[in-house]
Structure formats: structure tokens, C-alpha cells
Amino acid sequence: MNIGTVIIVVSAVWILSEILLARLKHSDSPRTGSDRNSLRLLWITIILSICAAIILAMNRLGSILTGSYYIALAGLILILLGLAIRWTAILTLRKYFTVDVAIVKGHQIIDTGIYRFIRHPSYTGSLISFLGLGMAMSNWLAVLVIFLPILAAFIYRIRVEEKSLVAFFGDRYVLYCLSAKRLIPYLY
């Protein structure tokens, strides 16, 4: 199997896992408006960004000519690393993980495992995967067109989510924020 085929297969599994999460992990609570359409914005941004990147790559605008195989391989590795981080975060949260911003019954702040270092590791994992997807296309414009808009959408979602968590947990969440960075351990 060549690297292009592997990237397509991995991307298909990634897409299916996200669709499955979207169908199975919505909160059971009635809509309170705490999501503020951040999930919808995220999905729209992802779809539009990936479509634009595919068009750029197909038209060879921004193509990487030297070392493109190794750039694509590095992109594939980043996709897999990002998925591993995302799924580690989801499995750590277990019942508290929802795709929409919601507080579930008995909700607790999880500050162990990967959550000891970053508050939003599933988003970190997703962003690493999207960076890898752009690189897998061996196209610098695709990297930018995928990564930057999706990063902006995730930052909006993080703000929405953190407002909800502060409203529910108060000072306990504020203290947690002092001990764990948002997306990058020790930096941001």
C-alpha cells in the first residue's frame, strides 16, 4: 500500500469515528444554549477548510516538491498522534465527555492523566491531526487553510466551554486553570 492510500484509509477511519462520536456522545440534558453554536461552527469550519485544502492540493497551488513523501509521512504520523491524544482524553473523561458543551449529572473536574497538563487535550489532539492532514497533502497552503480557521474555531469553542465550566464549578475550575494550560503543556 502506498502512503496516499494509507492516508485515505486513516482519514476515513478518523471521519467515521468523529461521526460516531457526534451521534453517540451528545449530552442528555435539554438544550441550555451553553454550546452557543460552537459545535456547528466547528463542523462547518472543518468541512469548508478541508474542501478548500483539497481544491488547492488538486490544483497544485502551494505544492511541496522537494521531500513531499517525507512531509506526507510526517503528516500521517501527526494524524495518528493527534488521534491517540484525542482518544486518550475522551477515554479519560468517560461519561463526562460530550460533543456539545454541557454539564452532565455528577460532573467532576478531571485533573489527572493528560488533564494534569492541559485542560483541552481532545482539542489538542484534533488540532495536531488537522495539522497532519494538511501536511499529508504535501501542500503548504493546505496546511494553512486547514489549520488556521480550525484553530480559530477551537479557540472560540474553548472560550464557550470555559465560561460554562466556570459558571458551574466556580473557583474550583479557576484554580484548575492555574495548574493546567489550555492546549500546549507549560505554554498555552
MIDOSE-1310 file (N, C-alpha, C; in nm, 2 decimals, decimal comma, always signed):
residues 188
mnig	+0,08/-0,12/+0,00/+0,00/+0,00/+0,00/+0,09/+0,13/+0,00; +0,06/+0,22/-0,09/+0,14/+0,34/-0,09/+0,09/+0,44/+0,02; +0,17/+0,54/+0,05/+0,13/+0,64/+0,16/+0,00/+0,71/+0,13; -0,03/+0,74/+0,01/-0,16/+0,81/-0,02/-0,28/+0,72/+0,02
tvii	-0,27/+0,59/-0,01/-0,38/+0,50/+0,03/-0,39/+0,49/+0,18; -0,28/+0,48/+0,25/-0,28/+0,48/+0,39/-0,34/+0,60/+0,45; -0,31/+0,72/+0,40/-0,36/+0,84/+0,45/-0,51/+0,85/+0,42; -0,56/+0,80/+0,31/-0,70/+0,80/+0,28/-0,77/+0,70/+0,38
vvsa	-0,72/+0,58/+0,40/-0,78/+0,49/+0,49/-0,78/+0,55/+0,64; -0,67/+0,60/+0,68/-0,67/+0,66/+0,82/-0,77/+0,77/+0,83; -0,78/+0,86/+0,72/-0,87/+0,97/+0,73/-1,01/+0,92/+0,73; -1,04/+0,82/+0,66/-1,18/+0,76/+0,66/-1,22/+0,71/+0,79
vwil	-1,12/+0,64/+0,86/-1,15/+0,59/+1,00/-1,17/+0,71/+1,09; -1,09/+0,81/+1,07/-1,10/+0,93/+1,16/-1,23/+0,99/+1,14; -1,28/+1,01/+1,02/-1,41/+1,07/+0,99/-1,52/+0,99/+1,05; -1,51/+0,86/+1,03/-1,62/+0,77/+1,08/-1,62/+0,78/+1,24
seil	-1,50/+0,78/+1,30/-1,50/+0,79/+1,45/-1,56/+0,92/+1,50; -1,54/+1,03/+1,42/-1,60/+1,16/+1,46/-1,75/+1,16/+1,44; -1,80/+1,10/+1,34/-1,94/+1,09/+1,31/-2,01/+1,00/+1,42; -1,94/+0,89/+1,45/-1,99/+0,81/+1,56/-2,00/+0,88/+1,69
larl	-1,89/+0,96/+1,73/-1,89/+1,04/+1,85/-2,01/+1,14/+1,85; -2,02/+1,20/+1,73/-2,13/+1,31/+1,72/-2,27/+1,25/+1,75; -2,29/+1,12/+1,70/-2,42/+1,06/+1,72/-2,44/+1,00/+1,86; -2,33/+0,95/+1,92/-2,34/+0,88/+2,05/-2,31/+0,97/+2,17
khsd	-2,24/+1,07/+2,16/-2,19/+1,15/+2,28/-2,25/+1,29/+2,29; -2,37/+1,31/+2,25/-2,44/+1,43/+2,28/-2,49/+1,42/+2,42; -2,50/+1,53/+2,49/-2,55/+1,53/+2,63/-2,70/+1,49/+2,63; -2,74/+1,43/+2,74/-2,88/+1,40/+2,76/-2,96/+1,52/+2,81
sprt	-2,89/+1,62/+2,86/-2,96/+1,73/+2,92/-3,03/+1,81/+2,81; -3,14/+1,88/+2,85/-3,21/+1,96/+2,75/-3,12/+2,07/+2,70; -3,14/+2,12/+2,58/-3,05/+2,23/+2,53/-3,06/+2,35/+2,62; -2,95/+2,40/+2,67/-2,95/+2,51/+2,75/-2,89/+2,64/+2,69
gsdr	-2,84/+2,62/+2,57/-2,78/+2,73/+2,49/-2,63/+2,75/+2,53; -2,58/+2,66/+2,62/-2,44/+2,68/+2,67/-2,34/+2,65/+2,56; -2,38/+2,58/+2,45/-2,29/+2,54/+2,34/-2,27/+2,66/+2,25; -2,36/+2,76/+2,25/-2,36/+2,88/+2,17/-2,32/+2,85/+2,02
nslr	-2,37/+2,74/+1,97/-2,34/+2,70/+1,83/-2,20/+2,68/+1,80; -2,12/+2,65/+1,90/-1,97/+2,63/+1,88/-1,95/+2,50/+1,80; -2,03/+2,40/+1,83/-2,02/+2,27/+1,76/-2,05/+2,28/+1,61; -2,16/+2,35/+1,59/-2,20/+2,37/+1,45/-2,09/+2,46/+1,37
llwi	-2,04/+2,56/+1,44/-1,93/+2,64/+1,38/-1,81/+2,56/+1,35; -1,78/+2,47/+1,44/-1,66/+2,39/+1,43/-1,67/+2,29/+1,31; -1,79/+2,23/+1,30/-1,81/+2,13/+1,19/-1,81/+2,21/+1,05; -1,88/+2,32/+1,05/-1,88/+2,40/+0,92/-1,74/+2,44/+0,88
tiil	-1,66/+2,49/+0,98/-1,52/+2,53/+0,95/-1,44/+2,42/+0,91; -1,45/+2,30/+0,97/-1,37/+2,19/+0,93/-1,41/+2,15/+0,79; -1,53/+2,14/+0,76/-1,57/+2,09/+0,62/-1,52/+2,19/+0,52; -1,55/+2,32/+0,54/-1,51/+2,42/+0,44/-1,35/+2,42/+0,42
sica	-1,28/+2,41/+0,54/-1,14/+2,42/+0,53/-1,08/+2,30/+0,46; -1,13/+2,18/+0,49/-1,08/+2,06/+0,42/-1,11/+2,07/+0,27; -1,23/+2,11/+0,24/-1,27/+2,12/+0,09/-1,18/+2,22/+0,02; -1,15/+2,33/+0,08/-1,06/+2,43/+0,02/-0,92/+2,38/+0,01
aiil	-0,87/+2,31/+0,11/-0,74/+2,25/+0,10/-0,73/+2,14/-0,01; -0,83/+2,06/-0,02/-0,83/+1,96/-0,13/-0,83/+2,03/-0,27; -0,90/+2,13/-0,28/-0,90/+2,20/-0,41/-0,76/+2,26/-0,44; -0,70/+2,32/-0,34/-0,57/+2,37/-0,35/-0,47/+2,26/-0,39
amnr	-0,48/+2,15/-0,32/-0,38/+2,04/-0,35/-0,41/+1,98/-0,48; -0,53/+1,97/-0,52/-0,56/+1,91/-0,66/-0,51/+2,00/-0,77; -0,51/+2,13/-0,75/-0,46/+2,22/-0,85/-0,32/+2,26/-0,83; -0,25/+2,19/-0,74/-0,11/+2,20/-0,71/-0,07/+2,34/-0,67
lgsi	-0,16/+2,42/-0,61/-0,12/+2,55/-0,56/-0,06/+2,53/-0,42; +0,06/+2,57/-0,41/+0,13/+2,55/-0,28/+0,19/+2,42/-0,26; +0,21/+2,34/-0,36/+0,26/+2,20/-0,35/+0,41/+2,21/-0,30; +0,44/+2,11/-0,22/+0,58/+2,09/-0,18/+0,64/+1,99/-0,28
ltgs	+0,74/+2,03/-0,35/+0,80/+1,95/-0,45/+0,92/+1,86/-0,40; +1,00/+1,92/-0,31/+1,11/+1,85/-0,26/+1,08/+1,78/-0,12; +1,10/+1,65/-0,12/+1,07/+1,58/+0,01/+0,92/+1,56/+0,04; +0,84/+1,57/-0,07/+0,69/+1,56/-0,04/+0,65/+1,43/+0,02
yyia	+0,72/+1,32/-0,01/+0,69/+1,19/+0,05/+0,71/+1,20/+0,20; +0,82/+1,25/+0,24/+0,85/+1,26/+0,39/+0,76/+1,36/+0,46; +0,72/+1,47/+0,39/+0,63/+1,56/+0,45/+0,49/+1,49/+0,47; +0,45/+1,41/+0,37/+0,32/+1,34/+0,38/+0,33/+1,23/+0,49
lagl	+0,45/+1,16/+0,50/+0,47/+1,06/+0,61/+0,46/+1,13/+0,74; +0,53/+1,25/+0,76/+0,52/+1,32/+0,89/+0,38/+1,36/+0,91; +0,30/+1,40/+0,81/+0,16/+1,43/+0,83/+0,08/+1,32/+0,88; +0,10/+1,20/+0,82/+0,03/+1,08/+0,86/+0,06/+1,05/+1,01
ilil	+0,19/+1,06/+1,05/+0,23/+1,04/+1,19/+0,16/+1,14/+1,28; +0,15/+1,26/+1,24/+0,08/+1,36/+1,32/-0,07/+1,33/+1,33; -0,13/+1,29/+1,22/-0,27/+1,25/+1,23/-0,29/+1,14/+1,33; -0,21/+1,04/+1,33/-0,22/+0,92/+1,42/-0,19/+0,97/+1,57
lgla	-0,09/+1,05/+1,58/-0,05/+1,10/+1,72/-0,17/+1,19/+1,77; -0,23/+1,27/+1,69/-0,34/+1,35/+1,73/-0,46/+1,27/+1,77; -0,49/+1,17/+1,69/-0,60/+1,08/+1,72/-0,57/+1,00/+1,86; -0,45/+0,96/+1,88/-0,42/+0,89/+2,01/-0,44/+0,99/+2,12
irwt	-0,40/+1,11/+2,11/-0,42/+1,21/+2,22/-0,57/+1,24/+2,24; -0,64/+1,26/+2,13/-0,78/+1,28/+2,14/-0,85/+1,17/+2,21; -0,83/+1,05/+2,17/-0,90/+0,93/+2,23/-0,85/+0,90/+2,37; -0,73/+0,93/+2,40/-0,69/+0,92/+2,54/-0,77/+1,02/+2,63
ailt	-0,79/+1,14/+2,58/-0,86/+1,24/+2,65/-1,01/+1,20/+2,67; -1,07/+1,15/+2,56/-1,21/+1,11/+2,56/-1,23/+0,99/+2,66; -1,14/+0,89/+2,65/-1,15/+0,78/+2,74/-1,12/+0,81/+2,89; -1,04/+0,92/+2,91/-1,01/+0,96/+3,05/-1,14/+1,03/+3,10
lrky	-1,20/+1,11/+3,03/-1,33/+1,17/+3,07/-1,44/+1,08/+3,09; -1,45/+0,97/+3,00/-1,56/+0,87/+3,00/-1,69/+0,94/+2,99; -1,77/+0,93/+3,10/-1,91/+0,97/+3,09/-1,92/+1,13/+3,09; -1,82/+1,20/+3,12/-1,82/+1,34/+3,12/-1,80/+1,40/+2,98
ftvd	-1,75/+1,32/+2,89/-1,73/+1,37/+2,76/-1,86/+1,38/+2,68; -1,88/+1,50/+2,62/-1,99/+1,52/+2,53/-1,94/+1,60/+2,41; -2,00/+1,59/+2,30/-1,96/+1,67/+2,18/-2,01/+1,81/+2,19; -2,12/+1,83/+2,26/-2,18/+1,96/+2,28/-2,13/+2,01/+2,42
vaiv	-2,12/+2,14/+2,43/-2,08/+2,20/+2,56/-2,20/+2,17/+2,66; -2,17/+2,09/+2,76/-2,28/+2,06/+2,85/-2,22/+2,01/+2,98; -2,29/+2,03/+3,09/-2,25/+1,98/+3,22/-2,35/+1,86/+3,24; -2,29/+1,74/+3,27/-2,37/+1,62/+3,28/-2,39/+1,59/+3,43
kghq	-2,48/+1,51/+3,46/-2,52/+1,47/+3,60/-2,39/+1,42/+3,67; -2,36/+1,48/+3,79/-2,25/+1,43/+3,87/-2,11/+1,48/+3,81; -2,12/+1,58/+3,73/-2,00/+1,62/+3,66/-1,89/+1,66/+3,76; -1,77/+1,62/+3,73/-1,65/+1,64/+3,81/-1,54/+1,70/+3,73
iidt	-1,45/+1,78/+3,79/-1,33/+1,83/+3,72/-1,23/+1,71/+3,72; -1,19/+1,67/+3,60/-1,08/+1,57/+3,59/-0,95/+1,64/+3,57; -0,86/+1,61/+3,67/-0,73/+1,68/+3,66/-0,62/+1,58/+3,68; -0,64/+1,46/+3,63/-0,54/+1,35/+3,63/-0,51/+1,31/+3,49
giyr	-0,40/+1,23/+3,48/-0,36/+1,18/+3,35/-0,32/+1,30/+3,26; -0,37/+1,30/+3,14/-0,33/+1,40/+3,04/-0,39/+1,54/+3,09; -0,50/+1,53/+3,16/-0,57/+1,66/+3,21/-0,49/+1,73/+3,32; -0,39/+1,66/+3,37/-0,30/+1,73/+3,47/-0,22/+1,84/+3,40
firh	-0,19/+1,82/+3,27/-0,11/+1,91/+3,20/-0,18/+2,01/+3,11; -0,29/+1,97/+3,05/-0,37/+2,05/+2,96/-0,52/+2,03/+2,99; -0,59/+2,14/+2,97/-0,74/+2,14/+3,00/-0,82/+2,09/+2,89; -0,77/+2,09/+2,77/-0,85/+2,05/+2,65/-0,77/+1,96/+2,56
psyt	-0,72/+1,85/+2,61/-0,64/+1,76/+2,53/-0,71/+1,70/+2,41; -0,84/+1,68/+2,41/-0,91/+1,63/+2,29/-0,90/+1,73/+2,18; -0,90/+1,86/+2,21/-0,88/+1,97/+2,11/-0,74/+1,97/+2,06; -0,64/+1,96/+2,16/-0,50/+1,95/+2,12/-0,48/+1,84/+2,02
gsli	-0,54/+1,72/+2,05/-0,52/+1,61/+1,96/-0,59/+1,63/+1,82; -0,70/+1,69/+1,82/-0,77/+1,72/+1,70/-0,68/+1,82/+1,61; -0,63/+1,92/+1,68/-0,55/+2,02/+1,61/-0,42/+1,96/+1,55; -0,36/+1,87/+1,63/-0,24/+1,80/+1,58/-0,28/+1,72/+1,45
sflg	-0,39/+1,65/+1,46/-0,44/+1,57/+1,34/-0,47/+1,66/+1,22; -0,53/+1,77/+1,24/-0,56/+1,86/+1,13/-0,43/+1,92/+1,07; -0,33/+1,95/+1,16/-0,20/+2,00/+1,11/-0,14/+1,88/+1,02; -0,15/+1,76/+1,07/-0,10/+1,65/+1,00/-0,17/+1,63/+0,86
lgma	-0,31/+1,65/+0,86/-0,38/+1,63/+0,74/-0,33/+1,73/+0,63; -0,31/+1,85/+0,67/-0,26/+1,95/+0,58/-0,12/+1,91/+0,52; -0,04/+1,86/+0,62/+0,10/+1,81/+0,57/+0,09/+1,69/+0,49; -0,01/+1,60/+0,52/-0,02/+1,48/+0,44/-0,06/+1,51/+0,29
msnw	-0,11/+1,63/+0,27/-0,14/+1,67/+0,13/-0,01/+1,73/+0,06; +0,10/+1,73/+0,13/+0,22/+1,79/+0,08/+0,20/+1,92/+0,02; +0,13/+2,01/+0,09/+0,10/+2,14/+0,04/+0,09/+2,24/+0,15; +0,18/+2,34/+0,14/+0,18/+2,44/+0,25/+0,06/+2,53/+0,26
lavl	+0,00/+2,56/+0,15/-0,13/+2,63/+0,15/-0,24/+2,55/+0,22; -0,24/+2,42/+0,19/-0,34/+2,33/+0,25/-0,32/+2,33/+0,40; -0,20/+2,33/+0,45/-0,17/+2,33/+0,59/-0,23/+2,46/+0,65; -0,21/+2,57/+0,59/-0,26/+2,70/+0,64/-0,41/+2,70/+0,64
vifl	-0,47/+2,66/+0,52/-0,61/+2,67/+0,50/-0,69/+2,57/+0,59; -0,63/+2,46/+0,63/-0,69/+2,37/+0,72/-0,67/+2,42/+0,87; -0,54/+2,44/+0,90/-0,51/+2,46/+1,04/-0,56/+2,60/+1,10; -0,54/+2,71/+1,03/-0,57/+2,84/+1,09/-0,72/+2,86/+1,12
pila	-0,81/+2,83/+1,02/-0,95/+2,85/+1,05/-1,00/+2,76/+1,16; -0,95/+2,63/+1,16/-1,00/+2,53/+1,26/-0,94/+2,57/+1,39; -0,82/+2,62/+1,40/-0,77/+2,67/+1,53/-0,85/+2,78/+1,58; -0,89/+2,88/+1,50/-0,98/+2,99/+1,54/-1,11/+2,93/+1,59
afiy	-1,17/+2,84/+1,53/-1,30/+2,78/+1,57/-1,28/+2,71/+1,70; -1,17/+2,64/+1,72/-1,15/+2,57/+1,85/-1,13/+2,67/+1,96; -1,06/+2,78/+1,93/-1,04/+2,88/+2,04/-1,17/+2,94/+2,08; -1,26/+2,97/+1,98/-1,39/+3,01/+2,02/-1,46/+2,91/+2,11
rirv	-1,46/+2,78/+2,07/-1,52/+2,68/+2,15/-1,47/+2,67/+2,29; -1,34/+2,68/+2,30/-1,27/+2,67/+2,43/-1,33/+2,79/+2,52; -1,34/+2,90/+2,47/-1,39/+3,02/+2,54/-1,54/+2,99/+2,59; -1,62/+2,93/+2,50/-1,75/+2,90/+2,53/-1,76/+2,79/+2,64
eeks	-1,68/+2,69/+2,62/-1,67/+2,58/+2,72/-1,62/+2,62/+2,86; -1,52/+2,71/+2,86/-1,46/+2,75/+2,99/-1,56/+2,84/+3,06; -1,64/+2,92/+2,99/-1,74/+3,01/+3,06/-1,84/+2,92/+3,13; -1,88/+2,81/+3,06/-1,98/+2,72/+3,11/-1,92/+2,65/+3,24
lvaf	-1,79/+2,61/+3,23/-1,73/+2,54/+3,34/-1,71/+2,63/+3,46; -1,67/+2,75/+3,43/-1,65/+2,85/+3,54/-1,79/+2,88/+3,61; -1,89/+2,89/+3,53/-2,03/+2,91/+3,58/-2,07/+2,80/+3,67; -2,04/+2,68/+3,63/-2,08/+2,56/+3,71/-1,99/+2,53/+3,83
fgdr	-1,86/+2,53/+3,81/-1,77/+2,49/+3,92/-1,71/+2,61/+3,99; -1,72/+2,73/+3,94/-1,67/+2,85/+4,01/-1,52/+2,84/+4,03; -1,48/+2,88/+4,16/-1,34/+2,89/+4,19/-1,26/+2,75/+4,17; -1,33/+2,64/+4,18/-1,26/+2,51/+4,16/-1,20/+2,50/+4,02
yvly	-1,28/+2,55/+3,92/-1,23/+2,54/+3,79/-1,12/+2,65/+3,76; -1,14/+2,77/+3,82/-1,04/+2,88/+3,81/-0,91/+2,83/+3,87; -0,91/+2,76/+3,98/-0,79/+2,70/+4,04/-0,72/+2,60/+3,94; -0,81/+2,52/+3,89/-0,76/+2,42/+3,79/-0,69/+2,48/+3,67
clsa	-0,75/+2,60/+3,63/-0,69/+2,67/+3,51/-0,55/+2,72/+3,55; -0,52/+2,75/+3,67/-0,39/+2,79/+3,71/-0,29/+2,68/+3,71; -0,33/+2,56/+3,72/-0,24/+2,45/+3,72/-0,22/+2,38/+3,59; -0,31/+2,40/+3,49/-0,30/+2,33/+3,36/-0,33/+2,43/+3,25
krli	-0,24/+2,43/+3,15/-0,26/+2,51/+3,03/-0,37/+2,47/+2,94; -0,41/+2,55/+2,85/-0,53/+2,52/+2,76/-0,50/+2,41/+2,66; -0,40/+2,43/+2,58/-0,37/+2,33/+2,47/-0,23/+2,28/+2,46; -0,13/+2,35/+2,51/+0,01/+2,31/+2,50/+0,07/+2,31/+2,64
pyly	+0,11/+2,19/+2,69/+0,17/+2,18/+2,82/+0,27/+2,29/+2,85; +0,26/+2,36/+2,96/+0,36/+2,46/+3,00/+0,36/+2,59/+2,92; +0,29/+2,60/+2,81/+0,30/+2,71/+2,72/+0,17/+2,79/+2,71; +0,06/+2,72/+2,66/-0,06/+2,78/+2,63/-0,18/+2,69/+2,66
